[in-house]
């Protein structure tokens, strides 16, 4: 039975989120006005906690899938 790999995709998402946060931190050194604050409030602030919560859920699902696979192989 082929192993289910949820961690590879989760790792790519985690790295992308880190790059997004770094890029935003760099952008705000030059772009720090009402428009940038509105952009952050409307687009960044809502998705960051959702992505982090989703990554936690993927981690838990990965553990469950690995356990199920071990159980099926027994």
CHARMM-style PDB file with segment names, atoms N, HN, CA, C and O in Angstrom:
ATOM      1  N   UNK     1       0.846  -1.174   0.000  1.00  0.00      PROA
ATOM      2  CA  UNK     1       0.000   0.000   0.000  1.00  0.00      PROA
ATOM      3  C   UNK     1       0.893   1.239   0.000  1.00  0.00      PROA
ATOM      4  O   UNK     1       1.860   1.326   0.756  1.00  0.00      PROA
ATOM      5  N   UNK     2       0.552   2.179  -0.851  1.00  0.00      PROA
ATOM      6  HN  UNK     2      -0.234   2.108  -1.465  1.00  0.00      PROA
ATOM      7  CA  UNK     2       1.321   3.412  -0.946  1.00  0.00      PROA
ATOM      8  C   UNK     2       1.006   4.308   0.255  1.00  0.00      PROA
ATOM      9  O   UNK     2      -0.149   4.468   0.649  1.00  0.00      PROA
ATOM     10  N   UNK     3       2.049   4.877   0.814  1.00  0.00      PROA
ATOM     11  HN  UNK     3       2.988   4.747   0.494  1.00  0.00      PROA
ATOM     12  CA  UNK     3       1.881   5.769   1.967  1.00  0.00      PROA
ATOM     13  C   UNK     3       1.252   7.084   1.525  1.00  0.00      PROA
ATOM     14  O   UNK     3       1.532   7.599   0.442  1.00  0.00      PROA
ATOM     15  N   UNK     4       0.416   7.598   2.370  1.00  0.00      PROA
ATOM     16  HN  UNK     4       0.189   7.180   3.250  1.00  0.00      PROA
ATOM     17  CA  UNK     4      -0.216   8.894   2.127  1.00  0.00      PROA
ATOM     18  C   UNK     4       0.743   9.976   2.621  1.00  0.00      PROA
ATOM     19  O   UNK     4       1.184   9.938   3.770  1.00  0.00      PROA
ATOM     20  N   UNK     5       1.063  10.933   1.760  1.00  0.00      PROA
ATOM     21  HN  UNK     5       0.705  10.964   0.827  1.00  0.00      PROA
ATOM     22  CA  UNK     5       2.021  11.976   2.119  1.00  0.00      PROA
ATOM     23  C   UNK     5       1.330  13.333   2.154  1.00  0.00      PROA
ATOM     24  O   UNK     5       1.141  13.970   1.118  1.00  0.00      PROA
ATOM     25  N   UNK     6       0.963  13.759   3.328  1.00  0.00      PROA
ATOM     26  HN  UNK     6       1.117  13.241   4.169  1.00  0.00      PROA
ATOM     27  CA  UNK     6       0.358  15.074   3.490  1.00  0.00      PROA
ATOM     28  C   UNK     6       1.407  16.122   3.845  1.00  0.00      PROA
ATOM     29  O   UNK     6       1.188  17.317   3.644  1.00  0.00      PROA
ATOM     30  N   UNK     7       2.526  15.682   4.363  1.00  0.00      PROA
ATOM     31  HN  UNK     7       2.704  14.711   4.526  1.00  0.00      PROA
ATOM     32  CA  UNK     7       3.531  16.620   4.854  1.00  0.00      PROA
ATOM     33  C   UNK     7       4.270  17.378   3.749  1.00  0.00      PROA
ATOM     34  O   UNK     7       4.684  18.518   3.955  1.00  0.00      PROA
ATOM     35  N   UNK     8       4.436  16.763   2.595  1.00  0.00      PROA
ATOM     36  HN  UNK     8       4.100  15.837   2.428  1.00  0.00      PROA
ATOM     37  CA  UNK     8       5.149  17.468   1.512  1.00  0.00      PROA
ATOM     38  C   UNK     8       4.388  18.716   1.089  1.00  0.00      PROA
ATOM     39  O   UNK     8       4.968  19.797   0.981  1.00  0.00      PROA
ATOM     40  N   UNK     9       3.105  18.569   0.854  1.00  0.00      PROA
ATOM     41  HN  UNK     9       2.634  17.691   0.942  1.00  0.00      PROA
ATOM     42  CA  UNK     9       2.292  19.724   0.486  1.00  0.00      PROA
ATOM     43  C   UNK     9       2.221  20.740   1.611  1.00  0.00      PROA
ATOM     44  O   UNK     9       2.294  21.946   1.373  1.00  0.00      PROA
ATOM     45  N   UNK    10       2.077  20.254   2.840  1.00  0.00      PROA
ATOM     46  HN  UNK    10       2.018  19.275   3.034  1.00  0.00      PROA
ATOM     47  CA  UNK    10       2.016  21.157   3.992  1.00  0.00      PROA
ATOM     48  C   UNK    10       3.318  21.929   4.130  1.00  0.00      PROA
ATOM     49  O   UNK    10       3.303  23.111   4.474  1.00  0.00      PROA
ATOM     50  N   UNK    11       4.429  21.285   3.871  1.00  0.00      PROA
ATOM     51  HN  UNK    11       4.441  20.325   3.592  1.00  0.00      PROA
ATOM     52  CA  UNK    11       5.729  21.978   3.950  1.00  0.00      PROA
ATOM     53  C   UNK    11       5.833  23.075   2.904  1.00  0.00      PROA
ATOM     54  O   UNK    11       6.359  24.153   3.181  1.00  0.00      PROA
ATOM     55  N   UNK    12       5.335  22.807   1.707  1.00  0.00      PROA
ATOM     56  HN  UNK    12       4.908  21.931   1.482  1.00  0.00      PROA
ATOM     57  CA  UNK    12       5.357  23.841   0.666  1.00  0.00      PROA
ATOM     58  C   UNK    12       4.480  25.025   1.057  1.00  0.00      PROA
ATOM     59  O   UNK    12       4.854  26.178   0.846  1.00  0.00      PROA
ATOM     60  N   UNK    13       3.325  24.739   1.623  1.00  0.00      PROA
ATOM     61  HN  UNK    13       3.022  23.802   1.795  1.00  0.00      PROA
ATOM     62  CA  UNK    13       2.435  25.819   2.066  1.00  0.00      PROA
ATOM     63  C   UNK    13       3.076  26.609   3.200  1.00  0.00      PROA
ATOM     64  O   UNK    13       3.003  27.838   3.219  1.00  0.00      PROA
ATOM     65  N   UNK    14       3.701  25.917   4.142  1.00  0.00      PROA
ATOM     66  HN  UNK    14       3.760  24.918   4.127  1.00  0.00      PROA
ATOM     67  CA  UNK    14       4.356  26.586   5.267  1.00  0.00      PROA
ATOM     68  C   UNK    14       5.470  27.508   4.778  1.00  0.00      PROA
ATOM     69  O   UNK    14       5.591  28.643   5.239  1.00  0.00      PROA
ATOM     70  N   UNK    15       6.279  27.016   3.844  1.00  0.00      PROA
ATOM     71  HN  UNK    15       6.181  26.095   3.469  1.00  0.00      PROA
ATOM     72  CA  UNK    15       7.359  27.853   3.298  1.00  0.00      PROA
ATOM     73  C   UNK    15       6.792  29.053   2.533  1.00  0.00      PROA
ATOM     74  O   UNK    15       7.327  30.158   2.623  1.00  0.00      PROA
ATOM     75  N   UNK    16       5.729  28.836   1.795  1.00  0.00      PROA
ATOM     76  HN  UNK    16       5.294  27.939   1.722  1.00  0.00      PROA
ATOM     77  CA  UNK    16       5.107  29.941   1.059  1.00  0.00      PROA
ATOM     78  C   UNK    16       4.569  30.994   2.019  1.00  0.00      PROA
ATOM     79  O   UNK    16       4.702  32.191   1.767  1.00  0.00      PROA
ATOM     80  N   UNK    17       3.969  30.557   3.109  1.00  0.00      PROA
ATOM     81  HN  UNK    17       3.861  29.584   3.314  1.00  0.00      PROA
ATOM     82  CA  UNK    17       3.466  31.510   4.104  1.00  0.00      PROA
ATOM     83  C   UNK    17       4.621  32.293   4.726  1.00  0.00      PROA
ATOM     84  O   UNK    17       4.513  33.503   4.923  1.00  0.00      PROA
ATOM     85  N   UNK    18       5.705  31.621   5.031  1.00  0.00      PROA
ATOM     86  HN  UNK    18       5.793  30.637   4.871  1.00  0.00      PROA
ATOM     87  CA  UNK    18       6.876  32.303   5.580  1.00  0.00      PROA
ATOM     88  C   UNK    18       7.412  33.338   4.594  1.00  0.00      PROA
ATOM     89  O   UNK    18       7.758  34.454   4.982  1.00  0.00      PROA
ATOM     90  N   UNK    19       7.479  32.957   3.299  1.00  0.00      PROA
ATOM     91  HN  UNK    19       7.197  32.051   2.983  1.00  0.00      PROA
ATOM     92  CA  UNK    19       7.955  33.903   2.282  1.00  0.00      PROA
ATOM     93  C   UNK    19       7.005  35.091   2.152  1.00  0.00      PROA
ATOM     94  O   UNK    19       7.442  36.229   1.984  1.00  0.00      PROA
ATOM     95  N   UNK    20       5.703  34.819   2.232  1.00  0.00      PROA
ATOM     96  HN  UNK    20       5.347  33.895   2.369  1.00  0.00      PROA
ATOM     97  CA  UNK    20       4.720  35.902   2.166  1.00  0.00      PROA
ATOM     98  C   UNK    20       4.905  36.871   3.324  1.00  0.00      PROA
ATOM     99  O   UNK    20       4.898  38.087   3.133  1.00  0.00      PROA
ATOM    100  N   UNK    21       5.069  36.327   4.526  1.00  0.00      PROA
ATOM    101  HN  UNK    21       5.074  35.340   4.681  1.00  0.00      PROA
ATOM    102  CA  UNK    21       5.245  37.193   5.699  1.00  0.00      PROA
ATOM    103  C   UNK    21       6.533  38.006   5.600  1.00  0.00      PROA
ATOM    104  O   UNK    21       6.553  39.183   5.961  1.00  0.00      PROA
ATOM    105  N   UNK    22       7.600  37.391   5.116  1.00  0.00      PROA
ATOM    106  HN  UNK    22       7.584  36.435   4.823  1.00  0.00      PROA
ATOM    107  CA  UNK    22       8.859  38.122   4.940  1.00  0.00      PROA
ATOM    108  C   UNK    22       8.728  39.199   3.867  1.00  0.00      PROA
ATOM    109  O   UNK    22       9.206  40.320   4.045  1.00  0.00      PROA
ATOM    110  N   UNK    23       8.082  38.859   2.755  1.00  0.00      PROA
ATOM    111  HN  UNK    23       7.695  37.948   2.611  1.00  0.00      PROA
ATOM    112  CA  UNK    23       7.907  39.832   1.681  1.00  0.00      PROA
ATOM    113  C   UNK    23       7.049  41.002   2.149  1.00  0.00      PROA
ATOM    114  O   UNK    23       7.317  42.154   1.806  1.00  0.00      PROA
ATOM    115  N   UNK    24       6.012  40.701   2.938  1.00  0.00      PROA
ATOM    116  HN  UNK    24       5.794  39.766   3.217  1.00  0.00      PROA
ATOM    117  CA  UNK    24       5.164  41.778   3.430  1.00  0.00      PROA
ATOM    118  C   UNK    24       5.940  42.672   4.404  1.00  0.00      PROA
ATOM    119  O   UNK    24       5.818  43.896   4.360  1.00  0.00      PROA
ATOM    120  N   UNK    25       6.723  42.063   5.266  1.00  0.00      PROA
ATOM    121  HN  UNK    25       6.821  41.069   5.302  1.00  0.00      PROA
ATOM    122  CA  UNK    25       7.531  42.854   6.204  1.00  0.00      PROA
ATOM    123  C   UNK    25       8.478  43.768   5.440  1.00  0.00      PROA
ATOM    124  O   UNK    25       8.674  44.921   5.823  1.00  0.00      PROA
ATOM    125  N   UNK    26       9.062  43.264   4.372  1.00  0.00      PROA
ATOM    126  HN  UNK    26       8.903  42.327   4.061  1.00  0.00      PROA
ATOM    127  CA  UNK    26       9.967  44.079   3.556  1.00  0.00      PROA
ATOM    128  C   UNK    26       9.190  45.181   2.829  1.00  0.00      PROA
ATOM    129  O   UNK    26       9.649  46.321   2.762  1.00  0.00      PROA
ATOM    130  N   UNK    27       8.032  44.848   2.294  1.00  0.00      PROA
ATOM    131  HN  UNK    27       7.660  43.922   2.349  1.00  0.00      PROA
ATOM    132  CA  UNK    27       7.231  45.835   1.555  1.00  0.00      PROA
ATOM    133  C   UNK    27       6.789  46.979   2.463  1.00  0.00      PROA
ATOM    134  O   UNK    27       6.739  48.133   2.038  1.00  0.00      PROA
ATOM    135  N   UNK    28       6.472  46.654   3.706  1.00  0.00      PROA
ATOM    136  HN  UNK    28       6.512  45.716   4.051  1.00  0.00      PROA
ATOM    137  CA  UNK    28       5.967  47.706   4.591  1.00  0.00      PROA
ATOM    138  C   UNK    28       7.054  48.694   5.024  1.00  0.00      PROA
ATOM    139  O   UNK    28       6.742  49.740   5.593  1.00  0.00      PROA
ATOM    140  N   UNK    29       8.316  48.375   4.763  1.00  0.00      PROA
ATOM    141  HN  UNK    29       8.568  47.525   4.301  1.00  0.00      PROA
ATOM    142  CA  UNK    29       9.354  49.362   5.047  1.00  0.00      PROA
ATOM    143  C   UNK    29       9.260  50.537   4.073  1.00  0.00      PROA
ATOM    144  O   UNK    29       9.651  51.656   4.404  1.00  0.00      PROA
ATOM    145  N   UNK    30       8.738  50.276   2.869  1.00  0.00      PROA
ATOM    146  HN  UNK    30       8.421  49.367   2.600  1.00  0.00      PROA
ATOM    147  CA  UNK    30       8.578  51.315   1.844  1.00  0.00      PROA
ATOM    148  C   UNK    30       7.125  51.742   1.673  1.00  0.00      PROA
ATOM    149  O   UNK    30       6.845  52.898   1.355  1.00  0.00      PROA
ATOM    150  N   UNK    31       6.208  50.814   1.883  1.00  0.00      PROA
ATOM    151  HN  UNK    31       6.435  49.875   2.141  1.00  0.00      PROA
ATOM    152  CA  UNK    31       4.783  51.075   1.642  1.00  0.00      PROA
ATOM    153  C   UNK    31       4.060  50.996   2.975  1.00  0.00      PROA
ATOM    154  O   UNK    31       3.611  49.927   3.389  1.00  0.00      PROA
ATOM    155  N   UNK    32       3.955  52.115   3.632  1.00  0.00      PROA
ATOM    156  HN  UNK    32       4.320  52.984   3.296  1.00  0.00      PROA
ATOM    157  CA  UNK    32       3.344  52.150   4.955  1.00  0.00      PROA
ATOM    158  C   UNK    32       2.389  53.341   5.021  1.00  0.00      PROA
ATOM    159  O   UNK    32       2.689  54.380   5.608  1.00  0.00      PROA
ATOM    160  N   UNK    33       1.231  53.147   4.396  1.00  0.00      PROA
ATOM    161  HN  UNK    33       0.988  52.303   3.919  1.00  0.00      PROA
ATOM    162  CA  UNK    33       0.219  54.192   4.408  1.00  0.00      PROA
ATOM    163  C   UNK    33      -1.140  53.544   4.635  1.00  0.00      PROA
ATOM    164  O   UNK    33      -1.224  52.358   4.955  1.00  0.00      PROA
ATOM    165  N   UNK    34      -2.189  54.314   4.472  1.00  0.00      PROA
ATOM    166  HN  UNK    34      -2.121  55.277   4.213  1.00  0.00      PROA
ATOM    167  CA  UNK    34      -3.537  53.793   4.699  1.00  0.00      PROA
ATOM    168  C   UNK    34      -3.865  52.651   3.739  1.00  0.00      PROA
ATOM    169  O   UNK    34      -4.521  51.683   4.125  1.00  0.00      PROA
ATOM    170  N   UNK    35      -3.413  52.762   2.497  1.00  0.00      PROA
ATOM    171  HN  UNK    35      -2.880  53.548   2.184  1.00  0.00      PROA
ATOM    172  CA  UNK    35      -3.678  51.704   1.517  1.00  0.00      PROA
ATOM    173  C   UNK    35      -2.996  50.395   1.914  1.00  0.00      PROA
ATOM    174  O   UNK    35      -3.583  49.322   1.773  1.00  0.00      PROA
ATOM    175  N   UNK    36      -1.771  50.481   2.403  1.00  0.00      PROA
ATOM    176  HN  UNK    36      -1.295  51.353   2.517  1.00  0.00      PROA
ATOM    177  CA  UNK    36      -1.073  49.250   2.808  1.00  0.00      PROA
ATOM    178  C   UNK    36      -1.732  48.633   4.033  1.00  0.00      PROA
ATOM    179  O   UNK    36      -1.836  47.411   4.141  1.00  0.00      PROA
ATOM    180  N   UNK    37      -2.173  49.472   4.946  1.00  0.00      PROA
ATOM    181  HN  UNK    37      -2.089  50.465   4.858  1.00  0.00      PROA
ATOM    182  CA  UNK    37      -2.865  48.951   6.130  1.00  0.00      PROA
ATOM    183  C   UNK    37      -4.197  48.319   5.738  1.00  0.00      PROA
ATOM    184  O   UNK    37      -4.580  47.288   6.291  1.00  0.00      PROA
ATOM    185  N   UNK    38      -4.899  48.928   4.794  1.00  0.00      PROA
ATOM    186  HN  UNK    38      -4.587  49.766   4.346  1.00  0.00      PROA
ATOM    187  CA  UNK    38      -6.165  48.355   4.318  1.00  0.00      PROA
ATOM    188  C   UNK    38      -5.917  47.025   3.615  1.00  0.00      PROA
ATOM    189  O   UNK    38      -6.675  46.072   3.795  1.00  0.00      PROA
ATOM    190  N   UNK    39      -4.850  46.962   2.809  1.00  0.00      PROA
ATOM    191  HN  UNK    39      -4.234  47.737   2.662  1.00  0.00      PROA
ATOM    192  CA  UNK    39      -4.506  45.711   2.131  1.00  0.00      PROA
ATOM    193  C   UNK    39      -4.222  44.608   3.149  1.00  0.00      PROA
ATOM    194  O   UNK    39      -4.721  43.490   3.025  1.00  0.00      PROA
ATOM    195  N   UNK    40      -3.427  44.934   4.142  1.00  0.00      PROA
ATOM    196  HN  UNK    40      -3.022  45.842   4.243  1.00  0.00      PROA
ATOM    197  CA  UNK    40      -3.103  43.945   5.177  1.00  0.00      PROA
ATOM    198  C   UNK    40      -4.363  43.499   5.905  1.00  0.00      PROA
ATOM    199  O   UNK    40      -4.564  42.308   6.143  1.00  0.00      PROA
ATOM    200  N   UNK    41      -5.201  44.451   6.254  1.00  0.00      PROA
ATOM    201  HN  UNK    41      -5.038  45.419   6.062  1.00  0.00      PROA
ATOM    202  CA  UNK    41      -6.420  44.129   7.003  1.00  0.00      PROA
ATOM    203  C   UNK    41      -7.390  43.289   6.176  1.00  0.00      PROA
ATOM    204  O   UNK    41      -8.014  42.369   6.705  1.00  0.00      PROA
ATOM    205  N   UNK    42      -7.521  43.589   4.906  1.00  0.00      PROA
ATOM    206  HN  UNK    42      -7.014  44.336   4.477  1.00  0.00      PROA
ATOM    207  CA  UNK    42      -8.492  42.901   4.057  1.00  0.00      PROA
ATOM    208  C   UNK    42      -7.982  41.578   3.499  1.00  0.00      PROA
ATOM    209  O   UNK    42      -8.766  40.654   3.283  1.00  0.00      PROA
ATOM    210  N   UNK    43      -6.681  41.478   3.266  1.00  0.00      PROA
ATOM    211  HN  UNK    43      -6.044  42.228   3.442  1.00  0.00      PROA
ATOM    212  CA  UNK    43      -6.167  40.309   2.555  1.00  0.00      PROA
ATOM    213  C   UNK    43      -5.232  39.425   3.381  1.00  0.00      PROA
ATOM    214  O   UNK    43      -5.361  38.201   3.359  1.00  0.00      PROA
ATOM    215  N   UNK    44      -4.308  40.025   4.098  1.00  0.00      PROA
ATOM    216  HN  UNK    44      -4.204  41.020   4.116  1.00  0.00      PROA
ATOM    217  CA  UNK    44      -3.316  39.217   4.808  1.00  0.00      PROA
ATOM    218  C   UNK    44      -3.808  38.731   6.159  1.00  0.00      PROA
ATOM    219  O   UNK    44      -3.738  37.540   6.462  1.00  0.00      PROA
ATOM    220  N   UNK    45      -4.301  39.647   6.962  1.00  0.00      PROA
ATOM    221  HN  UNK    45      -4.358  40.615   6.716  1.00  0.00      PROA
ATOM    222  CA  UNK    45      -4.719  39.275   8.318  1.00  0.00      PROA
ATOM    223  C   UNK    45      -5.774  38.173   8.348  1.00  0.00      PROA
ATOM    224  O   UNK    45      -5.728  37.327   9.240  1.00  0.00      PROA
ATOM    225  N   UNK    46      -6.717  38.146   7.417  1.00  0.00      PROA
ATOM    226  HN  UNK    46      -6.755  38.833   6.692  1.00  0.00      PROA
ATOM    227  CA  UNK    46      -7.701  37.054   7.455  1.00  0.00      PROA
ATOM    228  C   UNK    46      -7.126  35.683   7.081  1.00  0.00      PROA
ATOM    229  O   UNK    46      -7.557  34.666   7.624  1.00  0.00      PROA
ATOM    230  N   UNK    47      -6.157  35.646   6.159  1.00  0.00      PROA
ATOM    231  HN  UNK    47      -5.806  36.472   5.718  1.00  0.00      PROA
ATOM    232  CA  UNK    47      -5.716  34.332   5.689  1.00  0.00      PROA
ATOM    233  C   UNK    47      -4.627  33.700   6.543  1.00  0.00      PROA
ATOM    234  O   UNK    47      -4.543  32.474   6.615  1.00  0.00      PROA
ATOM    235  N   UNK    48      -3.806  34.488   7.180  1.00  0.00      PROA
ATOM    236  HN  UNK    48      -3.874  35.484   7.122  1.00  0.00      PROA
ATOM    237  CA  UNK    48      -2.672  33.919   7.925  1.00  0.00      PROA
ATOM    238  C   UNK    48      -3.131  32.961   9.025  1.00  0.00      PROA
ATOM    239  O   UNK    48      -2.619  31.842   9.082  1.00  0.00      PROA
ATOM    240  N   UNK    49      -4.063  33.333   9.897  1.00  0.00      PROA
ATOM    241  HN  UNK    49      -4.478  34.241   9.851  1.00  0.00      PROA
ATOM    242  CA  UNK    49      -4.484  32.363  10.913  1.00  0.00      PROA
ATOM    243  C   UNK    49      -5.213  31.151  10.324  1.00  0.00      PROA
ATOM    244  O   UNK    49      -5.126  30.047  10.862  1.00  0.00      PROA
ATOM    245  N   UNK    50      -5.923  31.360   9.226  1.00  0.00      PROA
ATOM    246  HN  UNK    50      -5.993  32.257   8.788  1.00  0.00      PROA
ATOM    247  CA  UNK    50      -6.619  30.241   8.584  1.00  0.00      PROA
ATOM    248  C   UNK    50      -5.600  29.239   8.040  1.00  0.00      PROA
ATOM    249  O   UNK    50      -5.764  28.029   8.199  1.00  0.00      PROA
ATOM    250  N   UNK    51      -4.562  29.745   7.406  1.00  0.00      PROA
ATOM    251  HN  UNK    51      -4.429  30.727   7.277  1.00  0.00      PROA
ATOM    252  CA  UNK    51      -3.523  28.856   6.866  1.00  0.00      PROA
ATOM    253  C   UNK    51      -2.828  28.112   8.005  1.00  0.00      PROA
ATOM    254  O   UNK    51      -2.591  26.909   7.904  1.00  0.00      PROA
ATOM    255  N   UNK    52      -2.502  28.814   9.081  1.00  0.00      PROA
ATOM    256  HN  UNK    52      -2.694  29.792   9.163  1.00  0.00      PROA
ATOM    257  CA  UNK    52      -1.830  28.166  10.215  1.00  0.00      PROA
ATOM    258  C   UNK    52      -2.724  27.103  10.851  1.00  0.00      PROA
ATOM    259  O   UNK    52      -2.246  26.023  11.198  1.00  0.00      PROA
ATOM    260  N   UNK    53      -3.999  27.394  11.006  1.00  0.00      PROA
ATOM    261  HN  UNK    53      -4.388  28.271  10.725  1.00  0.00      PROA
ATOM    262  CA  UNK    53      -4.933  26.405  11.553  1.00  0.00      PROA
ATOM    263  C   UNK    53      -5.048  25.208  10.617  1.00  0.00      PROA
ATOM    264  O   UNK    53      -5.107  24.062  11.063  1.00  0.00      PROA
ATOM    265  N   UNK    54      -5.078  25.480   9.328  1.00  0.00      PROA
ATOM    266  HN  UNK    54      -5.029  26.411   8.965  1.00  0.00      PROA
ATOM    267  CA  UNK    54      -5.151  24.393   8.340  1.00  0.00      PROA
ATOM    268  C   UNK    54      -3.904  23.515   8.387  1.00  0.00      PROA
ATOM    269  O   UNK    54      -3.998  22.293   8.274  1.00  0.00      PROA
ATOM    270  N   UNK    55      -2.755  24.128   8.550  1.00  0.00      PROA
ATOM    271  HN  UNK    55      -2.680  25.121   8.641  1.00  0.00      PROA
ATOM    272  CA  UNK    55      -1.522  23.347   8.642  1.00  0.00      PROA
ATOM    273  C   UNK    55      -1.516  22.469   9.893  1.00  0.00      PROA
ATOM    274  O   UNK    55      -1.032  21.337   9.853  1.00  0.00      PROA
ATOM    275  N   UNK    56      -2.045  22.979  10.990  1.00  0.00      PROA
ATOM    276  HN  UNK    56      -2.437  23.898  11.023  1.00  0.00      PROA
ATOM    277  CA  UNK    56      -2.175  22.161  12.204  1.00  0.00      PROA
ATOM    278  C   UNK    56      -3.102  20.973  11.940  1.00  0.00      PROA
ATOM    279  O   UNK    56      -2.821  19.851  12.361  1.00  0.00      PROA
ATOM    280  N   UNK    57      -4.200  21.228  11.245  1.00  0.00      PROA
ATOM    281  HN  UNK    57      -4.429  22.139  10.903  1.00  0.00      PROA
ATOM    282  CA  UNK    57      -5.149  20.151  10.934  1.00  0.00      PROA
ATOM    283  C   UNK    57      -4.511  19.111  10.016  1.00  0.00      PROA
ATOM    284  O   UNK    57      -4.731  17.912  10.186  1.00  0.00      PROA
ATOM    285  N   UNK    58      -3.729  19.564   9.055  1.00  0.00      PROA
ATOM    286  HN  UNK    58      -3.550  20.538   8.917  1.00  0.00      PROA
ATOM    287  CA  UNK    58      -3.031  18.631   8.167  1.00  0.00      PROA
ATOM    288  C   UNK    58      -2.068  17.762   8.972  1.00  0.00      PROA
ATOM    289  O   UNK    58      -1.954  16.562   8.722  1.00  0.00      PROA
ATOM    290  N   UNK    59      -1.381  18.362   9.931  1.00  0.00      PROA
ATOM    291  HN  UNK    59      -1.473  19.337  10.134  1.00  0.00      PROA
ATOM    292  CA  UNK    59      -0.471  17.595  10.785  1.00  0.00      PROA
ATOM    293  C   UNK    59      -1.206  16.521  11.574  1.00  0.00      PROA
ATOM    294  O   UNK    59      -0.738  15.388  11.679  1.00  0.00      PROA
ATOM    295  N   UNK    60      -2.355  16.883  12.125  1.00  0.00      PROA
ATOM    296  HN  UNK    60      -2.735  17.804  12.039  1.00  0.00      PROA
ATOM    297  CA  UNK    60      -3.150  15.891  12.867  1.00  0.00      PROA
ATOM    298  C   UNK    60      -3.678  14.802  11.927  1.00  0.00      PROA
ATOM    299  O   UNK    60      -3.667  13.621  12.272  1.00  0.00      PROA
ATOM    300  N   UNK    61      -4.137  15.207  10.744  1.00  0.00      PROA
ATOM    301  HN  UNK    61      -4.145  16.167  10.464  1.00  0.00      PROA
ATOM    302  CA  UNK    61      -4.638  14.230   9.772  1.00  0.00      PROA
ATOM    303  C   UNK    61      -3.523  13.301   9.319  1.00  0.00      PROA
ATOM    304  O   UNK    61      -3.752  12.109   9.115  1.00  0.00      PROA
ATOM    305  N   UNK    62      -2.326  13.833   9.163  1.00  0.00      PROA
ATOM    306  HN  UNK    62      -2.140  14.801   9.330  1.00  0.00      PROA
ATOM    307  CA  UNK    62      -1.191  13.004   8.773  1.00  0.00      PROA
ATOM    308  C   UNK    62      -0.932  11.925   9.822  1.00  0.00      PROA
ATOM    309  O   UNK    62      -0.685  10.768   9.480  1.00  0.00      PROA
ATOM    310  N   UNK    63      -0.988  12.304  11.093  1.00  0.00      PROA
ATOM    311  HN  UNK    63      -1.189  13.243  11.371  1.00  0.00      PROA
ATOM    312  CA  UNK    63      -0.804  11.315  12.158  1.00  0.00      PROA
ATOM    313  C   UNK    63      -1.876  10.238  12.094  1.00  0.00      PROA
ATOM    314  O   UNK    63      -1.574   9.052  12.232  1.00  0.00      PROA
ATOM    315  N   UNK    64      -3.116  10.638  11.887  1.00  0.00      PROA
ATOM    316  HN  UNK    64      -3.361  11.601  11.775  1.00  0.00      PROA
ATOM    317  CA  UNK    64      -4.219   9.678  11.803  1.00  0.00      PROA
ATOM    318  C   UNK    64      -4.063   8.757  10.598  1.00  0.00      PROA
ATOM    319  O   UNK    64      -4.306   7.555  10.695  1.00  0.00      PROA
ATOM    320  N   UNK    65      -3.659   9.318   9.472  1.00  0.00      PROA
ATOM    321  HN  UNK    65      -3.461  10.295   9.393  1.00  0.00      PROA
ATOM    322  CA  UNK    65      -3.485   8.500   8.263  1.00  0.00      PROA
ATOM    323  C   UNK    65      -2.344   7.502   8.437  1.00  0.00      PROA
ATOM    324  O   UNK    65      -2.445   6.358   7.993  1.00  0.00      PROA
ATOM    325  N   UNK    66      -1.280   7.922   9.067  1.00  0.00      PROA
ATOM    326  HN  UNK    66      -1.197   8.852   9.427  1.00  0.00      PROA
ATOM    327  CA  UNK    66      -0.165   6.998   9.311  1.00  0.00      PROA
ATOM    328  C   UNK    66      -0.581   5.873  10.259  1.00  0.00      PROA
ATOM    329  O   UNK    66      -0.209   4.716  10.067  1.00  0.00      PROA
ATOM    330  N   UNK    67      -1.354   6.229  11.280  1.00  0.00      PROA
ATOM    331  HN  UNK    67      -1.656   7.169  11.436  1.00  0.00      PROA
ATOM    332  CA  UNK    67      -1.836   5.194  12.192  1.00  0.00      PROA
ATOM    333  C   UNK    67      -2.764   4.229  11.477  1.00  0.00      PROA
ATOM    334  O   UNK    67      -2.671   3.018  11.674  1.00  0.00      PROA
ATOM    335  N   UNK    68      -3.655   4.751  10.653  1.00  0.00      PROA
ATOM    336  HN  UNK    68      -3.731   5.735  10.493  1.00  0.00      PROA
ATOM    337  CA  UNK    68      -4.575   3.892   9.888  1.00  0.00      PROA
ATOM    338  C   UNK    68      -3.797   2.973   8.955  1.00  0.00      PROA
ATOM    339  O   UNK    68      -4.134   1.800   8.797  1.00  0.00      PROA
ATOM    340  N   UNK    69      -2.760   3.516   8.345  1.00  0.00      PROA
ATOM    341  HN  UNK    69      -2.486   4.469   8.474  1.00  0.00      PROA
ATOM    342  CA  UNK    69      -1.953   2.679   7.440  1.00  0.00      PROA
ATOM    343  C   UNK    69      -1.262   1.569   8.223  1.00  0.00      PROA
ATOM    344  O   UNK    69      -1.233   0.419   7.782  1.00  0.00      PROA
ATOM    345  N   UNK    70      -0.702   1.913   9.393  1.00  0.00      PROA
ATOM    346  HN  UNK    70      -0.726   2.847   9.751  1.00  0.00      PROA
ATOM    347  CA  UNK    70      -0.068   0.875  10.207  1.00  0.00      PROA
ATOM    348  C   UNK    70      -1.090  -0.183  10.628  1.00  0.00      PROA
ATOM    349  O   UNK    70      -0.802  -1.380  10.610  1.00  0.00      PROA
ATOM    350  N   UNK    71      -2.283   0.272  11.005  1.00  0.00      PROA
ATOM    351  HN  UNK    71      -2.517   1.245  11.019  1.00  0.00      PROA
ATOM    352  CA  UNK    71      -3.336  -0.667  11.400  1.00  0.00      PROA
ATOM    353  C   UNK    71      -3.730  -1.583  10.255  1.00  0.00      PROA
ATOM    354  O   UNK    71      -3.984  -2.768  10.473  1.00  0.00      PROA
ATOM    355  N   UNK    72      -3.784  -1.059   9.051  1.00  0.00      PROA
ATOM    356  HN  UNK    72      -3.577  -0.097   8.875  1.00  0.00      PROA
ATOM    357  CA  UNK    72      -4.164  -1.871   7.895  1.00  0.00      PROA
ATOM    358  C   UNK    72      -3.071  -2.862   7.511  1.00  0.00      PROA
ATOM    359  O   UNK    72      -3.361  -3.922   6.957  1.00  0.00      PROA
ATOM    360  N   UNK    73      -1.828  -2.528   7.800  1.00  0.00      PROA
ATOM    361  HN  UNK    73      -1.592  -1.667   8.250  1.00  0.00      PROA
ATOM    362  CA  UNK    73      -0.723  -3.406   7.465  1.00  0.00      PROA
ATOM    363  C   UNK    73      -0.541  -4.513   8.498  1.00  0.00      PROA
ATOM    364  O   UNK    73       0.146  -5.502   8.239  1.00  0.00      PROA
ATOM    365  N   UNK    74      -1.147  -4.350   9.653  1.00  0.00      PROA
ATOM    366  HN  UNK    74      -1.705  -3.548   9.863  1.00  0.00      PROA
ATOM    367  CA  UNK    74      -0.991  -5.349  10.728  1.00  0.00      PROA
ATOM    368  C   UNK    74      -1.812  -6.586  10.464  1.00  0.00      PROA
ATOM    369  OT1 UNK    74      -1.795  -7.520  11.266  1.00  0.00      PROA
TER     370      UNK     74
END
